[in-house]
C-alpha cells in the first residue's frame, strides 16, 4: 500500500458526505468507542478513529453497485458472500479505502472485516469490530456483556460478539460468513 495518510477530520468529512444523518450518528458513536478502546488497549488512536469513520463509508450504496464492485475484485473468493448482502458494504468498503483512498492494509482490513471479523485480526481490526458492536447507539442482546469484556480484553469481547452474532444469524436461518466462524474458532482456541 502507498503511504498516504488521512487525518481524522478528513475521514469524518468523507463519512458525513457519504452517509445519512442516522448512519453518520452511528459512525460518530463508533469513532468514540474506537478512540476509547484504542487508548485502553494501546492501539494507534488516530488509525482507530480514521478506520471508525470509514467503516460504513459504503453502507448506504446500492446493493447492486456493491455486488458489481465485489464481482470485479478478488473478494468474491470468500465462500457464500453472494448470499450475505449484509456484509457487502464492509468488503466493498475495504476495497474503496484501499483503491480510492490509498489507505494502509491495517485500515483496509479493519474496514473490510468490521462486520464479520476474521481469523488473525490485528489489534486495530479488533478495535473496529468491537467498537461497531458496542457503540452507544447499540441496544440489543449481549451488548452490555461485550462492553464490559472490552474494558479488559479485546479477544474476549470479540469472541462474545461473534458468538452472539452467529447465534442470532442461525436463529434467522441465514448464511454465516465463514470468516466469522474462523475468527470464533481461533479465539476459542486462544481461551483454552
C-alpha positions as a Markdown table, in Angstrom:
| # | Residue | x | y | z |
|---|---|---|---|---|
| 1 | Unk | 0.0 | 0.0 | 0.0 |
| 2 | Unk | 1.1 | 3.5 | -0.5 |
| 3 | Unk | 1.9 | 5.8 | 2.4 |
| 4 | Unk | -0.9 | 8.4 | 2.0 |
| 5 | Unk | -2.2 | 9.4 | 5.4 |
| 6 | Unk | -5.6 | 10.7 | 6.2 |
| 7 | Unk | -6.3 | 12.8 | 9.2 |
| 8 | Unk | -9.4 | 12.3 | 11.4 |
| 9 | Unk | -11.1 | 15.5 | 10.2 |
| 10 | Unk | -10.9 | 14.4 | 6.6 |
| 11 | Unk | -12.2 | 10.9 | 7.4 |
| 12 | Unk | -15.0 | 12.5 | 9.3 |
| 13 | Unk | -16.0 | 14.7 | 6.4 |
| 14 | Unk | -15.9 | 11.9 | 4.0 |
| 15 | Unk | -18.2 | 9.9 | 6.2 |
| 16 | Unk | -20.5 | 12.8 | 6.7 |
| 17 | Unk | -20.8 | 13.4 | 3.0 |
| 18 | Unk | -21.5 | 9.8 | 2.2 |
| 19 | Unk | -24.0 | 8.9 | 4.9 |
| 20 | Unk | -27.4 | 9.8 | 6.1 |
| 21 | Unk | -27.8 | 11.6 | 9.3 |
| 22 | Unk | -28.7 | 8.5 | 11.3 |
| 23 | Unk | -25.9 | 6.4 | 9.8 |
| 24 | Unk | -23.4 | 9.2 | 10.4 |
| 25 | Unk | -24.6 | 9.4 | 14.0 |
| 26 | Unk | -23.8 | 5.7 | 14.3 |
| 27 | Unk | -20.4 | 6.3 | 12.8 |
| 28 | Unk | -19.7 | 9.1 | 15.3 |
| 29 | Unk | -20.6 | 6.6 | 18.1 |
| 30 | Unk | -18.3 | 4.0 | 16.6 |
| 31 | Unk | -15.5 | 6.6 | 16.4 |
| 32 | Unk | -16.0 | 7.5 | 20.1 |
| 33 | Unk | -15.9 | 3.8 | 21.1 |
| 34 | Unk | -12.9 | 3.1 | 18.9 |
| 35 | Unk | -10.9 | 6.0 | 20.4 |
| 36 | Unk | -11.6 | 4.7 | 23.9 |
| 37 | Unk | -10.8 | 1.1 | 23.0 |
| 38 | Unk | -7.5 | 2.2 | 21.3 |
| 39 | Unk | -6.5 | 4.2 | 24.3 |
| 40 | Unk | -7.3 | 1.3 | 26.7 |
| 41 | Unk | -5.6 | -1.4 | 24.6 |
| 42 | Unk | -2.5 | 0.5 | 23.3 |
| 43 | Unk | -3.6 | 0.7 | 19.7 |
| 44 | Unk | -2.8 | 3.7 | 17.5 |
| 45 | Unk | -5.6 | 6.2 | 18.3 |
| 46 | Unk | -5.5 | 8.1 | 15.0 |
| 47 | Unk | -5.7 | 5.0 | 12.9 |
| 48 | Unk | -8.6 | 3.7 | 15.1 |
| 49 | Unk | -10.6 | 6.8 | 14.7 |
| 50 | Unk | -9.9 | 7.1 | 11.0 |
| 51 | Unk | -10.9 | 3.5 | 10.4 |
| 52 | Unk | -14.0 | 4.0 | 12.5 |
| 53 | Unk | -15.1 | 7.0 | 10.4 |
| 54 | Unk | -14.5 | 4.9 | 7.2 |
| 55 | Unk | -16.0 | 1.6 | 8.4 |
| 56 | Unk | -19.5 | 2.2 | 6.9 |
| 57 | Unk | -18.4 | 4.5 | 4.1 |
| 58 | Unk | -20.4 | 2.4 | 1.5 |
| 59 | Unk | -23.2 | 1.3 | 3.9 |
| 60 | Unk | -25.9 | 3.2 | 2.0 |
| 61 | Unk | -24.7 | 2.4 | -1.5 |
| 62 | Unk | -27.0 | 0.5 | -3.8 |
| 63 | Unk | -26.6 | -3.3 | -3.3 |
| 64 | Unk | -26.3 | -3.8 | -7.0 |
| 65 | Unk | -23.3 | -1.4 | -7.2 |
| 66 | Unk | -21.7 | -3.1 | -4.2 |
| 67 | Unk | -22.1 | -6.5 | -5.8 |
| 68 | Unk | -20.6 | -5.3 | -9.1 |
| 69 | Unk | -17.6 | -3.9 | -7.2 |
| 70 | Unk | -17.1 | -7.2 | -5.4 |
| 71 | Unk | -17.5 | -9.3 | -8.5 |
| 72 | Unk | -14.9 | -7.2 | -10.3 |
| 73 | Unk | -12.4 | -7.8 | -7.4 |
| 74 | Unk | -10.9 | -10.9 | -5.8 |
| 75 | Unk | -13.2 | -10.6 | -2.8 |
| 76 | Unk | -15.8 | -13.0 | -4.2 |
| 77 | Unk | -13.5 | -15.9 | -3.4 |
| 78 | Unk | -15.0 | -15.8 | 0.1 |
| 79 | Unk | -17.4 | -18.7 | 0.5 |
| 80 | Unk | -21.1 | -17.7 | 0.2 |
| 81 | Unk | -20.5 | -14.0 | 0.3 |
| 82 | Unk | -23.0 | -13.6 | -2.6 |
| 83 | Unk | -25.7 | -14.9 | -0.2 |
| 84 | Unk | -24.8 | -12.5 | 2.6 |
| 85 | Unk | -25.6 | -9.0 | 1.4 |
| 86 | Unk | -25.4 | -7.5 | 4.9 |
| 87 | Unk | -21.6 | -7.9 | 4.6 |
| 88 | Unk | -21.2 | -6.4 | 1.1 |
| 89 | Unk | -20.7 | -2.8 | 2.3 |
| 90 | Unk | -17.8 | -3.9 | 4.5 |
| 91 | Unk | -15.9 | -5.9 | 1.9 |
| 92 | Unk | -16.6 | -3.2 | -0.8 |
| 93 | Unk | -15.7 | -0.5 | 1.7 |
| 94 | Unk | -12.3 | -2.1 | 2.3 |
| 95 | Unk | -11.7 | -2.1 | -1.4 |
| 96 | Unk | -12.8 | 1.5 | -1.6 |
| 97 | Unk | -10.4 | 2.7 | 1.1 |
| 98 | Unk | -7.6 | 0.7 | -0.5 |
| 99 | Unk | -8.1 | 1.6 | -4.1 |
| 100 | Unk | -9.7 | 5.1 | -3.9 |
| 101 | Unk | -8.2 | 6.5 | -0.7 |
| 102 | Unk | -4.8 | 4.7 | -0.6 |
| 103 | Unk | -5.1 | 3.6 | 3.0 |
| 104 | Unk | -2.7 | 1.1 | 4.5 |
| 105 | Unk | -3.5 | -2.6 | 4.9 |
| 106 | Unk | -4.4 | -2.3 | 8.6 |
| 107 | Unk | -7.1 | 0.2 | 8.0 |
| 108 | Unk | -8.3 | -1.6 | 4.8 |
| 109 | Unk | -8.7 | -4.8 | 6.8 |
| 110 | Unk | -10.4 | -3.0 | 9.8 |
| 111 | Unk | -13.0 | -1.7 | 7.3 |
| 112 | Unk | -13.3 | -4.9 | 5.4 |
| 113 | Unk | -13.8 | -7.2 | 8.4 |
| 114 | Unk | -15.7 | -4.9 | 10.8 |
| 115 | Unk | -18.9 | -6.9 | 10.2 |
| 116 | Unk | -17.8 | -10.5 | 10.1 |
| 117 | Unk | -14.4 | -10.5 | 11.7 |
| 118 | Unk | -11.7 | -12.9 | 10.5 |
| 119 | Unk | -9.0 | -15.2 | 11.9 |
| 120 | Unk | -5.8 | -13.3 | 12.5 |
| 121 | Unk | -7.4 | -9.9 | 13.2 |
| 122 | Unk | -4.9 | -7.2 | 14.1 |
| 123 | Unk | -5.4 | -5.1 | 17.2 |
| 124 | Unk | -6.9 | -2.3 | 15.1 |
| 125 | Unk | -9.3 | -4.8 | 13.4 |
| 126 | Unk | -10.5 | -6.0 | 16.8 |
| 127 | Unk | -11.0 | -2.4 | 18.0 |
| 128 | Unk | -13.2 | -1.5 | 15.0 |
| 129 | Unk | -15.1 | -4.9 | 15.1 |
| 130 | Unk | -15.8 | -4.4 | 18.8 |
| 131 | Unk | -16.5 | -0.6 | 18.6 |
| 132 | Unk | -19.1 | -1.2 | 15.9 |
| 133 | Unk | -20.7 | -3.8 | 18.1 |
| 134 | Unk | -20.7 | -1.8 | 21.4 |
| 135 | Unk | -21.2 | 1.8 | 20.2 |
| 136 | Unk | -23.5 | 3.8 | 22.5 |
| 137 | Unk | -26.3 | 3.7 | 19.8 |
| 138 | Unk | -26.4 | -0.1 | 20.0 |
| 139 | Unk | -29.0 | -1.7 | 22.3 |
| 140 | Unk | -29.5 | -5.4 | 21.6 |
| 141 | Unk | -29.0 | -8.7 | 23.4 |
| 142 | Unk | -25.4 | -9.2 | 24.5 |
| 143 | Unk | -24.1 | -5.6 | 24.1 |
| 144 | Unk | -23.7 | -4.9 | 27.9 |
| 145 | Unk | -21.6 | -8.1 | 28.3 |
| 146 | Unk | -19.4 | -7.2 | 25.3 |
| 147 | Unk | -19.0 | -3.6 | 26.6 |
| 148 | Unk | -17.8 | -4.9 | 29.9 |
| 149 | Unk | -15.4 | -7.5 | 28.4 |
| 150 | Unk | -14.0 | -4.9 | 26.1 |
| 151 | Unk | -12.6 | -2.9 | 29.0 |
| 152 | Unk | -10.1 | -5.7 | 29.8 |
| 153 | Unk | -9.8 | -7.9 | 26.7 |
| 154 | Unk | -10.4 | -7.4 | 23.0 |
| 155 | Unk | -10.2 | -11.1 | 22.4 |
| 156 | Unk | -12.9 | -11.9 | 25.0 |
| 157 | Unk | -15.0 | -9.1 | 23.6 |
| 158 | Unk | -14.6 | -10.3 | 20.0 |
| 159 | Unk | -15.4 | -14.0 | 20.9 |
| 160 | Unk | -18.5 | -12.9 | 22.8 |
| 161 | Unk | -19.7 | -10.6 | 20.0 |
| 162 | Unk | -19.0 | -13.3 | 17.4 |
| 163 | Unk | -20.9 | -15.9 | 19.5 |
| 164 | Unk | -23.9 | -13.6 | 19.8 |
| 165 | Unk | -23.9 | -12.7 | 16.1 |
| 166 | Unk | -23.5 | -16.3 | 14.9 |
| 167 | Unk | -26.4 | -17.5 | 17.2 |
| 168 | Unk | -28.6 | -14.6 | 16.0 |
| 169 | Unk | -27.9 | -15.4 | 12.4 |
| 170 | Unk | -28.6 | -19.2 | 13.0 |
| 171 | Unk | -31.9 | -18.3 | 14.6 |
| 172 | Unk | -32.8 | -16.4 | 11.4 |
| 173 | Unk | -31.8 | -19.3 | 9.2 |
| 174 | Unk | -29.4 | -17.1 | 7.2 |
| 175 | Unk | -25.9 | -17.8 | 5.8 |
| 176 | Unk | -23.0 | -17.3 | 8.1 |
| 177 | Unk | -19.8 | -15.6 | 6.7 |
| 178 | Unk | -17.1 | -18.3 | 7.1 |
| 179 | Unk | -14.8 | -15.5 | 8.2 |
| 180 | Unk | -16.9 | -15.2 | 11.4 |
| 181 | Unk | -16.7 | -18.9 | 12.0 |
| 182 | Unk | -12.9 | -18.9 | 11.5 |
| 183 | Unk | -12.5 | -15.9 | 13.8 |
| 184 | Unk | -14.6 | -17.5 | 16.5 |
| 185 | Unk | -12.8 | -20.8 | 16.3 |
| 186 | Unk | -9.4 | -19.1 | 16.6 |
| 187 | Unk | -10.4 | -17.0 | 19.6 |
| 188 | Unk | -11.9 | -20.0 | 21.3 |
| 189 | Unk | -8.7 | -21.9 | 20.8 |
| 190 | Unk | -6.8 | -19.0 | 22.5 |
| 191 | Unk | -9.1 | -19.3 | 25.6 |
| 192 | Unk | -8.1 | -23.0 | 26.1 |
